[in-house]
């Protein structure tokens, strides 16, 4: 398979730049895999698609301010450091993306604030850097003050204080993601209560979103794709709830990857493509994903490539809002 087989045309004006005033006000495209049909609905109707015996799986990872702006020590030029994966238990060593990358060699020191500095100590295969942080105070407290919300690059505006709340699910609990598990952004406490009232159990898993989820793919041959690993946990109580369920409804591609990975391992680099045999996932709520991305390939694996791309073309024609702050799709 070729990556170009997972492409579609998206007008730039359909990329959502702001969240809706009401989290639950998004549109929802409901796709029936059995009949190959779809219908335009609203996310507020999501609980009506749940039944007694269902288990709704949420990724409770919490986004932290992982984008840092500073300057090279001794220079005035602007430098961006994007922390992508924690490499040490004390939170002081990270894998990061650095811009401008060509100038940033090992030994370079970047001043972020009076409390925080970054030293480059290594380079990865695709240009990512290993960095050490030095801080005056507990590192995550300092990052909360000095860091910025890691909005994706297709949101063409600076982050705001409002993004600290809206680029976060209402059930976020375990700090560690550098991008939001965006299908969960639509939920409110009231919607979660309605899901329980519909008879669905709710299970929480944790997958810390990093490069494995959002970095562009580096090969045109699907079978050659290798993703960066991401840490995840499927707690015993979540596994028990899924085992007891008549259907598992995963909220987001990150929840799918967590529950389809080997729970005995602390990290996953699972790449789901057409032909994959889903062991747990019975239905999936997901946002609309970038062309030629690993997430779109996953959706095509679950729904079927032709049906998935047909629904995407319909979503474009119907002027759905795309990507992180956009609308969603329920695949049954």
C-alpha positions in Angstrom: 0.0 0.0 0.0 1.1 3.6 -0.7 0.7 6.5 1.6 -0.8 8.4 -1.4 -3.7 6.0 -1.3 -4.8 7.8 2.0 -5.1 11.3 0.7 -8.0 13.8 0.2 -8.5 17.4 -0.8 -9.2 19.8 2.1 -9.8 23.5 1.6 -7.8 25.4 4.2 -10.8 27.4 5.4 -12.3 24.2 6.9 -9.5 23.8 9.4 -10.9 24.9 12.7 -8.8 27.7 14.2 -10.9 28.2 17.4 -13.0 25.8 19.6 -16.7 26.3 19.6 -18.1 28.2 22.5 -19.9 25.0 23.7 -17.8 21.8 23.7 -20.8 19.6 22.9 -22.1 21.7 20.0 -20.0 20.0 17.3 -21.4 18.2 14.4 -21.0 14.4 14.2 -20.9 12.3 11.1 -22.3 8.8 12.0 -20.9 6.1 9.8 -22.4 2.6 9.6 -19.8 0.1 8.4 -22.4 -2.7 7.9 -24.5 -0.7 5.4 -21.8 1.6 4.1 -23.9 4.6 4.8 -23.6 7.7 6.9 -25.8 10.5 8.3 -25.2 14.0 9.6 -26.0 14.3 13.3 -24.8 16.4 16.3 -22.5 15.3 19.1 -25.2 15.9 21.6 -26.9 12.8 20.2 -23.8 10.7 20.9 -25.3 9.1 24.1 -28.3 7.9 22.1 -25.9 5.6 20.1 -24.8 3.8 23.3 -26.6 0.8 24.8 -26.5 -1.2 28.1 -23.5 -3.4 28.0 -21.3 -0.9 26.2 -18.0 0.2 27.6 -16.9 3.7 26.7 -13.1 4.0 26.7 -11.5 7.4 27.4 -7.9 8.5 27.3 -7.3 10.5 30.4 -3.9 11.8 29.5 -3.4 15.5 30.3 -1.7 18.0 28.1 1.1 20.2 29.6 2.6 23.4 28.3 5.4 21.7 26.3 6.2 24.4 23.7 9.0 26.7 24.9 10.3 29.9 23.3 13.7 31.3 24.1 17.0 32.3 22.6 20.5 30.8 22.2 22.8 31.8 25.0 24.8 34.7 23.7 22.5 35.4 20.8 19.2 37.2 20.3 17.6 35.0 17.7 14.3 33.3 18.4 14.4 29.5 19.2 11.5 27.1 19.7 11.8 23.9 21.8 8.9 21.5 21.6 9.2 18.8 24.3 7.8 15.5 22.9 8.7 12.7 25.2 10.0 12.5 28.8 13.1 10.4 29.0 14.0 10.6 32.7 11.9 10.1 35.8 12.8 13.5 37.2 11.4 15.3 34.1 14.8 16.9 33.2 15.7 14.9 30.1 13.5 14.9 27.0 13.2 14.2 23.4 12.4 17.5 21.6 11.9 19.2 18.3 14.0 22.3 18.0 13.6 25.2 15.5 15.7 26.4 13.7 17.1 22.9 13.8 20.2 23.4 11.6 21.9 25.8 14.0 21.1 23.8 17.1 24.1 21.5 17.8 25.0 19.4 20.8 26.2 21.7 23.6 24.0 24.6 22.6 22.2 26.2 25.5 18.9 27.9 25.1 17.5 30.4 27.7 13.8 30.1 28.1 13.2 32.3 31.2 14.9 33.3 34.4 13.8 29.9 35.8 14.4 27.6 32.8 17.2 26.7 30.3 17.6 23.9 27.8 20.9 22.2 26.8 21.0 20.1 23.6 22.9 16.8 24.3 22.1 14.6 21.3 20.4 14.2 17.9 17.9 11.6 16.6 17.3 9.9 13.3 14.7 12.4 12.0 16.2 15.6 13.4 14.7 15.4 16.9 17.0 16.3 19.8 17.8 15.0 23.2 17.8 17.9 25.7 18.5 18.4 29.4 16.4 21.0 31.3 17.7 23.0 34.2 15.2 24.8 36.3 14.9 26.9 39.5 12.1 24.9 41.1 10.0 21.8 40.5 10.3 21.3 36.7 6.6 20.9 35.9 5.7 23.9 38.0 8.3 25.9 36.0 6.9 24.5 32.7 3.4 25.6 33.7 4.7 29.2 34.0 7.2 29.3 31.2 5.6 26.9 28.6 2.9 27.4 26.0 0.0 25.3 25.0 1.2 23.0 22.2 -1.4 23.9 19.6 -0.7 22.1 16.3 0.9 24.1 13.5 -2.3 24.1 11.3 -3.8 26.4 14.0 -2.3 29.6 12.7 -2.4 31.8 15.8 -0.6 32.1 19.1 -2.0 30.1 22.1 -4.1 32.0 24.6 -5.1 31.5 28.2 -8.4 30.0 27.0 -6.5 27.2 25.2 -5.2 26.0 28.6 -8.7 24.9 29.4 -10.2 24.1 25.9 -7.2 22.2 24.6 -7.8 19.7 27.4 -10.5 17.1 28.0 -12.8 17.5 31.0 -11.6 14.1 32.2 -7.9 14.7 31.8 -6.0 13.4 34.8 -2.5 12.0 34.0 0.0 14.6 32.9 2.2 13.7 29.9 0.7 14.5 26.5 2.1 17.1 24.1 -1.1 17.1 22.0 -4.7 16.6 23.0 -6.6 13.4 22.4 -9.0 15.5 20.4 -12.0 13.2 20.2 -12.4 13.7 23.9 -12.6 17.5 23.6 -16.3 17.3 22.8 -17.4 15.8 26.1 -18.9 17.7 29.0 -19.7 16.3 32.4 -23.4 16.4 31.3 -22.7 14.3 28.2 -20.7 11.8 30.3 -23.6 11.5 32.7 -25.9 10.9 29.7 -23.6 8.1 28.6 -23.8 6.4 32.0 -27.6 6.9 31.9 -27.7 5.1 28.6 -26.2 2.1 30.4 -22.6 2.4 29.3 -19.7 1.7 31.6 -16.8 4.1 31.4 -13.2 2.9 31.4 -10.1 5.1 31.5 -6.8 4.3 29.8 -3.8 6.5 29.5 -1.7 7.0 26.3 0.6 10.0 26.4 0.4 11.6 23.0 3.8 12.2 21.4 5.6 11.9 18.1 4.1 8.5 17.4 0.6 10.1 17.0 1.3 13.3 15.2 4.6 13.3 13.4 4.3 13.1 9.6 5.1 9.7 8.1 8.6 9.4 6.5 7.9 6.7 3.9 5.6 6.3 1.0 5.3 2.5 1.5 2.8 1.8 4.3 4.3 -1.5 5.2 7.6 0.3 6.0 6.1 2.8 8.5 7.6 2.8 11.9 6.1 5.0 14.6 7.9 6.5 17.7 6.9 4.7 20.9 4.5 6.3 23.4 3.9 5.4 27.0 0.6 3.9 27.9 -1.3 2.1 30.6 -4.5 0.0 30.5 -5.4 -0.4 34.2 -6.7 -3.8 35.4 -10.1 -2.2 36.1 -10.3 -0.9 32.6 -9.4 -4.3 31.1 -12.1 -5.9 33.3 -14.7 -3.4 32.2 -13.9 -4.1 28.5 -13.9 -7.9 29.0 -17.4 -7.7 30.5 -18.7 -5.4 27.8 -20.8 -6.5 24.8 -19.2 -3.6 22.8 -16.2 -1.4 23.4 -16.6 2.2 22.1 -13.2 3.8 21.9 -13.0 7.6 22.2 -10.2 8.6 19.8 -7.4 6.9 17.9 -5.2 7.1 21.0 -7.6 5.0 23.0 -7.8 2.5 20.1 -4.0 2.2 20.0 -3.9 1.7 23.8 -6.5 -1.0 24.0 -5.2 -2.8 20.9 -1.6 -2.8 22.2 0.0 -5.4 24.5 -1.0 -4.2 28.0 2.1 -5.9 29.5 4.4 -3.4 27.9 4.9 0.2 29.1 5.3 1.7 25.6 3.6 1.1 22.2 4.7 1.9 18.7 1.6 0.1 17.2 0.8 1.2 13.6 -2.7 0.2 12.6 -3.2 -0.1 8.9 -5.7 -1.9 6.6 -5.6 -5.7 7.3 -5.1 -5.2 11.1 -7.4 -7.5 13.2 -9.1 -5.4 15.9 -9.3 -7.4 19.1 -11.3 -5.0 21.3 -12.6 -2.0 19.4 -16.2 -2.3 18.4 -17.0 1.3 17.6 -14.9 4.5 17.5 -15.5 8.2 18.0 -12.8 10.3 16.2 -12.1 13.7 14.9 -11.2 14.3 11.2 -7.5 13.7 10.5 -4.8 15.1 8.2 -4.4 13.6 4.8 -1.7 10.9 4.5 -1.4 10.7 8.3 -1.1 7.5 10.5 -4.4 8.5 12.1 -6.3 8.6 8.8 -4.7 5.2 7.9 -6.0 3.8 11.3 -9.5 5.1 10.5 -9.3 3.5 7.1 -8.3 0.2 8.7 -11.4 0.3 11.0 -14.0 1.6 8.5 -12.5 0.4 5.2 -10.5 2.7 3.0 -13.2 3.4 0.4 -15.9 4.1 2.9 -13.7 6.2 5.1 -12.5 8.4 2.2 -16.1 8.7 0.9 -17.2 10.0 4.2 -14.3 12.5 4.3 -15.3 13.8 0.9 -18.8 14.2 2.2 -17.5 16.0 5.2 -15.7 18.4 3.0 -18.7 19.0 0.8 -20.9 19.5 3.9 -18.5 22.0 5.4 -17.6 20.1 8.5 -14.9 21.7 10.7 -11.6 19.7 10.6 -8.8 18.6 12.9 -8.2 19.3 16.6 -10.9 22.0 17.3 -13.2 20.6 14.6 -16.1 18.2 14.4 -16.2 14.5 14.9 -17.2 11.1 13.3 -18.7 8.1 15.0 -17.9 4.8 13.3 -20.3 2.0 14.2 
